[in-house]
Amino acid sequence: MNKRENRIKRKRRVRSKIFGTKERPRISVFRSSKHIYAQLVNDDKGETLAFASSKGFKIEQTKGKLGIAVMVGEKLAGLAKLKKVTMAVFDKGGYKFHGRVKALAEGARRGGLKF
């Protein structure tokens, strides 16, 4: 197996235990080599409530990719407040809770989301 297949296998294992509702949606994270993406998902209806990504940020403005991940988390938390969401479930998506994924979670917490 290669790295991608192993990550997808871990993602399926995590997703079997995590489920988002309207009151407590799931924060789904995807990390590529250049960008990081996060979305609030209501699994009851299968709809995305809010979405944030690092595509609009410039690395020079922040402390690298970690700083951008924190900003994406804060942006997602701000969008969640507009939807009147305060609690969420964090889905790390097969990645380690370390580095950019952890920074995004800290940014979301700093923005007011609880999980």
C-alpha positions in Angstrom: 0.0 0.0 0.0 1.1 3.6 -0.6 0.7 6.7 1.5 -2.6 7.8 -0.1 -4.3 4.4 0.3 -3.2 4.3 4.0 -4.6 7.8 4.6 -7.9 6.9 2.9 -8.1 3.7 5.1 -7.5 5.8 8.2 -10.1 8.3 7.0 -12.8 5.6 6.6 -12.0 4.3 10.1 -12.4 7.8 11.6 -15.6 8.6 9.7 -17.2 5.4 10.9 -17.2 6.9 14.4 -17.9 10.6 13.7 -21.2 12.0 12.6 -22.3 15.6 12.2 -25.8 17.0 12.9 -27.4 20.4 12.4 -26.7 21.4 16.0 -23.2 19.9 16.1 -21.9 19.6 12.5 -18.6 17.9 11.5 -15.5 19.9 10.7 -14.0 18.1 7.7 -10.4 18.8 6.9 -8.4 18.3 3.7 -4.8 19.1 3.5 -2.8 19.3 0.2 0.8 20.2 -0.2 0.0 23.9 -0.9 -3.4 24.5 0.7 -5.7 23.5 3.5 -9.5 23.3 3.3 -12.2 22.9 6.0 -15.9 22.6 5.9 -18.8 22.3 8.3 -21.0 19.3 7.2 -24.5 18.3 8.4 -24.4 14.6 7.8 -28.2 14.2 8.5 -29.0 16.1 5.3 -25.6 15.7 3.5 -25.1 19.4 3.1 -22.2 21.8 3.7 -23.0 24.6 6.0 -19.8 26.6 5.7 -16.5 26.4 3.8 -13.1 28.0 4.3 -9.8 27.5 2.5 -6.3 28.9 2.3 -6.6 29.9 -1.4 -7.1 33.6 -0.7 -4.2 34.0 1.8 -0.6 34.8 1.0 2.2 33.0 2.8 4.2 36.2 3.1 1.4 37.8 5.3 1.6 35.1 8.0 3.9 32.7 9.7 4.0 30.3 6.8 1.5 27.4 6.3 0.8 27.1 10.1 -0.2 30.7 10.3 -2.5 30.3 7.3 -4.1 27.2 8.9 -4.9 29.2 12.0 -6.5 31.9 9.9 -8.6 29.3 8.0 -9.8 27.9 11.3 -10.8 31.4 12.5 -12.5 32.1 9.2 -14.5 28.9 9.5 -15.5 29.7 13.1 -16.7 33.1 11.9 -18.8 31.6 9.2 -20.2 29.1 11.7 -21.3 31.9 14.0 -23.3 33.4 11.1 -25.1 30.0 10.9 -25.6 30.1 14.7 -23.3 27.0 15.2 -21.2 27.0 18.4 -20.5 23.2 18.8 -18.9 20.9 16.3 -17.2 17.5 15.9 -13.7 17.5 14.5 -12.9 15.1 11.7 -9.1 15.1 11.1 -9.7 13.1 7.9 -7.0 10.5 8.1 -4.2 12.9 9.0 -2.3 13.1 12.3 -3.6 15.7 14.7 -0.4 17.6 14.3 1.0 20.5 12.4 -1.4 22.3 10.0 -4.4 20.2 11.1 -3.8 21.0 14.7 -3.3 24.7 13.9 -6.6 24.8 12.0 -8.3 23.3 15.1 -6.7 25.8 17.4 -7.8 28.6 15.1 -11.4 27.3 15.1 -11.3 27.1 18.9 -9.9 30.7 19.0 -12.8 31.8 16.8 -15.4 30.4 19.2 -16.2 26.9 18.1 -16.2 24.2 20.8 -15.3 20.6 20.1 
